[in-house]
Amino acid sequence: MPKMCEVPYCKEIGAHQFPKNAEVKKMWLKAIRRQNFKPKKNSRLCRNHFLETDYQKTSIYTGNEHQHRYLKKTAVPSVFAWTTKGISQEGQAREERLLARNIKKALFEQAHTSAPISRPEDLNFAEEFCKQALDIASEQCSQVLDIASEQCLEAENLEDLTPAHNFKSVGTQTSVMLKIFSTDLLLTDNESLMFYTGLESYSKFQLVLNTLLPMANNLTYRWSQVIGVSIEDQLVILLMKLRRNKPDYEIAKMFNVSKTEVSNIIVTWIHFVHKLWSMIDIWPRQDLVHYYMPQIFKDESSKTRIIIDATEVPIAKPSNPISQRATYSSYKNTNTIKFLVGSTPGGLLSYCSEGYGGATSDRQMIERSSLFHLCDEGDSIMADRGFNVQDLFAQKNIAVNIPTFLRGKSQLPVAVLKNDQRLASQRVHIERLIGLTKTYKILQTPLVSFYVPLASKIFFICFMLCNFKENIVNKKTKK
């Protein structure tokens, strides 16, 4: 006897068994709002609750097209009576603003509840941001697709199908290219995932994806609508471009799509991710900066609000002579885009400027930045000696802590030398974090002219992705 669908109020015949993997099953139960339900062997969900992109159309091993549809191993039901109402542009914008406000609140205010909180020594500020962002997104957006940790599972829903039913005959496959890359397989291998995307595990990939849902399901693409490429694949394409800087043509071959479609996906997602993540105000309050501050800073530089430095990204030489002069960096001896970045003493990347031509001085970037308005009276900014800008912050009693200038001085007092050594040891945090952003190869080699107009957005996305990584600042550092 056919089994009815287990989704509340659905009267259709069920087709898909609940997954065997406990984590995936948990996501299914949460999606259908029946967390306490215990599925049996014959429990089913009907096809009406899955998107077209939830189905595996081709073999992940050979690329051959299947005659019968079956669910991807990561598929989670997302189409229900309570999620099918249309969302107006105004409503969607309102939802995005609410999401950003809640993420900010979770990031910087979660530590200040009525109950006393003990500070664990190894607490990772950026990691907490990621987790809280995921929690808030899940609560506020009922359409979020909760994707569970992918493991190498046995194929499900195929028990009654023979190989003859699964594939077209060899004679009908001549026009089908072999797919040489599989996102499903990539997500099961942490080493490969790190290599191609810069994310350490599938849980991190899931975390990043969930901060972009449900808006990622309703994108307006730059040139033409994308059909047949899942949201997961599109995110992998973007991350692969940033992490490995592979040519669009090579990525197109890996995913068996056209080069134009890959460029369309990358450009669209750069605009989309930048727009969404830039809504999140990651500038922390003064008390939170101090709360997550390593002990060595509390002992020696307790008023430090931010550690700043400049970094440059090489670009292809512009054809316009004016642009050539504006972007030429005498320091790098090439054409670059220059950024002002900053981090808290605890290791959270908390400030990123727009991109400037490589000829822009450090002082000019500070003058155009919002640091004067962001910092509070009495704060201290730690920087390299190139940032001799104390006069710009004096009005607000903000100190700029830089090493001593050596010009014209034959010898420095011992106390001054020790202070400079202390600053150097503490400034290394921002240098290491900048080094972390440069692990994205798109920032290492000259950016091709096609992507130069997107340089600020590309750098910002790489900058934000570093906040999803394991914290590289040692909070147990001793003097």
LINQUI-V517344 format. One record per residue. N is the residue number from 0. RES is the residue in one small letter. SS is DSSP state (h for helix, s for strand, l for the rest). PSI is psi as a letter, one per 40 degrees, with the letter a starting at -180 (NA if undefined). Layout:
n	res	ss	psi
N	RES	SS	PSI
N	RES	SS	PSI
This chain:
n	res	ss	psi
0	m	l	h
1	p	l	i
2	k	l	h
3	m	s	i
4	c	s	i
5	e	l	e
6	v	l	h
7	p	l	h
8	y	l	e
9	c	l	h
10	k	l	e
11	e	l	i
12	i	s	h
13	g	l	i
14	a	l	d
15	h	s	h
16	q	s	i
17	f	l	i
18	p	l	i
19	k	l	d
20	n	l	h
21	a	h	d
22	e	h	d
23	v	h	d
24	k	h	d
25	k	h	d
26	m	h	d
27	w	h	d
28	l	h	d
29	k	h	d
30	a	h	d
31	i	l	e
32	r	l	f
33	r	l	f
34	q	l	d
35	n	l	e
36	f	l	h
37	k	l	h
38	p	l	i
39	k	l	a
40	k	l	d
41	n	l	e
42	s	l	h
43	r	s	i
44	l	s	i
45	c	l	i
46	r	h	e
47	n	h	e
48	h	h	e
49	f	l	i
50	l	l	i
51	e	h	d
52	t	h	e
53	d	h	e
54	y	s	i
55	q	s	h
56	k	s	d
57	t	s	i
58	s	l	h
59	i	l	e
60	y	l	d
61	t	l	e
62	g	l	e
63	n	l	i
64	e	s	h
65	h	s	i
66	q	s	d
67	h	s	h
68	r	s	i
69	y	s	i
70	l	s	i
71	k	l	i
72	k	l	d
73	t	l	e
74	a	l	h
75	v	l	h
76	p	l	h
77	s	l	e
78	v	l	h
79	f	l	i
80	a	l	d
81	w	l	e
82	t	l	e
83	t	l	e
84	k	l	h
85	g	l	i
86	i	l	h
87	s	l	i
88	q	h	d
89	e	h	d
90	g	h	d
91	q	h	d
92	a	h	d
93	r	h	d
94	e	h	d
95	e	h	d
96	r	h	d
97	l	h	d
98	l	h	d
99	a	h	d
100	r	h	d
101	n	h	d
102	i	h	d
103	k	h	d
104	k	h	d
105	a	h	d
106	l	h	d
107	f	h	e
108	e	h	e
109	q	l	d
110	a	l	e
111	h	l	g
112	t	l	i
113	s	l	d
114	a	l	i
115	p	l	i
116	i	l	h
117	s	l	i
118	r	l	h
119	p	l	i
120	e	l	d
121	d	l	f
122	l	l	h
123	n	l	h
124	f	h	d
125	a	h	d
126	e	h	d
127	e	h	d
128	f	h	d
129	c	h	d
130	k	h	d
131	q	h	d
132	a	h	d
133	l	h	d
134	d	h	d
135	i	h	d
136	a	h	d
137	s	h	d
138	e	h	d
139	q	h	d
140	c	l	h
141	s	l	e
142	q	l	e
143	v	l	h
144	l	l	h
145	d	l	h
146	i	l	h
147	a	l	i
148	s	l	h
149	e	l	h
150	q	l	i
151	c	l	g
152	l	l	i
153	e	l	i
154	a	l	h
155	e	l	i
156	n	l	e
157	l	l	e
158	e	l	d
159	d	l	e
160	l	l	h
161	t	l	i
162	p	h	d
163	a	h	d
164	h	h	d
165	n	h	d
166	f	s	i
167	k	l	i
168	s	l	i
169	v	h	d
170	g	h	d
171	t	h	e
172	q	l	e
173	t	l	d
174	s	l	e
175	v	l	h
176	m	l	i
177	l	l	h
178	k	l	h
179	i	l	e
180	f	l	h
181	s	l	h
182	t	h	d
183	d	h	d
184	l	h	d
185	l	h	d
186	l	l	e
187	t	l	e
188	d	l	h
189	n	h	d
190	e	h	d
191	s	h	d
192	l	h	d
193	m	h	d
194	f	h	d
195	y	h	d
196	t	h	e
197	g	l	e
198	l	l	h
199	e	l	d
200	s	l	i
201	y	h	d
202	s	h	d
203	k	h	d
204	f	h	d
205	q	h	d
206	l	h	d
207	v	h	d
208	l	h	d
209	n	h	d
210	t	l	e
211	l	l	e
212	l	l	i
213	p	l	e
214	m	h	d
215	a	h	e
216	n	h	e
217	n	h	f
218	l	l	i
219	t	l	h
220	y	l	i
221	r	l	d
222	w	l	d
223	s	l	i
224	q	l	h
225	v	l	h
226	i	l	h
227	g	l	e
228	v	l	h
229	s	l	i
230	i	h	d
231	e	h	d
232	d	h	d
233	q	h	d
234	l	h	d
235	v	h	d
236	i	h	d
237	l	h	d
238	l	h	d
239	m	h	d
240	k	h	d
241	l	h	d
242	r	h	d
243	r	h	e
244	n	l	f
245	k	l	i
246	p	l	i
247	d	h	d
248	y	h	d
249	e	h	d
250	i	h	d
251	a	h	d
252	k	h	d
253	m	h	d
254	f	h	e
255	n	l	f
256	v	l	i
257	s	l	i
258	k	h	d
259	t	h	d
260	e	h	d
261	v	h	d
262	s	h	d
263	n	h	d
264	i	h	d
265	i	h	d
266	v	h	d
267	t	h	d
268	w	h	d
269	i	h	d
270	h	h	d
271	f	h	d
272	v	h	d
273	h	h	d
274	k	h	d
275	l	h	d
276	w	h	d
277	s	l	e
278	m	l	e
279	i	l	h
280	d	l	h
281	i	l	e
282	w	l	h
283	p	l	i
284	r	l	i
285	q	h	d
286	d	h	d
287	l	h	d
288	v	h	d
289	h	h	d
290	y	h	d
291	y	l	e
292	m	l	h
293	p	l	i
294	q	h	d
295	i	h	d
296	f	h	d
297	k	h	d
298	d	h	d
299	e	h	d
300	s	l	f
301	s	l	e
302	k	l	e
303	t	s	h
304	r	s	d
305	i	s	i
306	i	s	h
307	i	s	i
308	d	s	i
309	a	s	i
310	t	s	i
311	e	s	i
312	v	s	h
313	p	s	i
314	i	s	i
315	a	l	i
316	k	l	h
317	p	l	i
318	s	l	d
319	n	l	h
320	p	h	d
321	i	h	d
322	s	h	d
323	q	h	d
324	r	h	d
325	a	h	d
326	t	h	e
327	y	s	h
328	s	s	h
329	s	l	d
330	y	l	d
331	k	l	e
332	n	l	f
333	t	s	i
334	n	s	h
335	t	s	i
336	i	s	h
337	k	s	h
338	f	s	i
339	l	s	h
340	v	s	i
341	g	s	i
342	s	s	i
343	t	l	i
344	p	l	d
345	g	l	e
346	g	l	e
347	l	l	h
348	l	s	h
349	s	s	e
350	y	s	h
351	c	s	h
352	s	l	i
353	e	l	i
354	g	l	i
355	y	s	i
356	g	s	i
357	g	l	e
358	a	l	e
359	t	l	h
360	s	l	i
361	d	h	d
362	r	h	d
363	q	h	d
364	m	h	d
365	i	h	d
366	e	h	d
367	r	h	e
368	s	l	i
369	s	l	e
370	l	h	d
371	f	h	d
372	h	h	d
373	l	h	d
374	c	l	i
375	d	l	i
376	e	l	h
377	g	l	e
378	d	l	i
379	s	s	h
380	i	s	h
381	m	s	h
382	a	l	i
383	d	l	i
384	r	l	e
385	g	l	e
386	f	l	g
387	n	l	g
388	v	l	f
389	q	h	d
390	d	h	d
391	l	h	d
392	f	h	e
393	a	h	d
394	q	h	d
395	k	h	e
396	n	l	f
397	i	l	h
398	a	s	i
399	v	s	h
400	n	s	h
401	i	l	i
402	p	l	i
403	t	l	i
404	f	l	h
405	l	l	e
406	r	l	h
407	g	l	e
408	k	l	h
409	s	l	d
410	q	l	i
411	l	l	i
412	p	l	i
413	v	h	d
414	a	h	d
415	v	h	d
416	l	h	d
417	k	h	d
418	n	h	d
419	d	h	d
420	q	h	d
421	r	h	d
422	l	h	d
423	a	h	d
424	s	h	d
425	q	h	d
426	r	h	e
427	v	h	d
428	h	h	d
429	i	h	d
430	e	h	d
431	r	h	d
432	l	h	d
433	i	h	d
434	g	h	d
435	l	h	d
436	t	h	d
437	k	l	e
438	t	l	e
439	y	l	h
440	k	h	e
441	i	h	e
442	l	h	e
443	q	l	d
444	t	l	i
445	p	l	h
446	l	s	h
447	v	l	i
448	s	h	d
449	f	h	d
450	y	h	e
451	v	h	d
452	p	l	e
453	l	l	e
454	a	h	d
455	s	h	d
456	k	h	d
457	i	h	d
458	f	h	d
459	f	h	d
460	i	h	d
461	c	h	d
462	f	h	d
463	m	h	d
464	l	h	d
465	c	h	d
466	n	h	e
467	f	h	e
468	k	l	i
469	e	l	h
470	n	l	h
471	i	l	e
472	v	l	h
473	n	l	h
474	k	l	e
475	k	l	e
476	t	l	h
477	k	l	i
478	k	l	NA
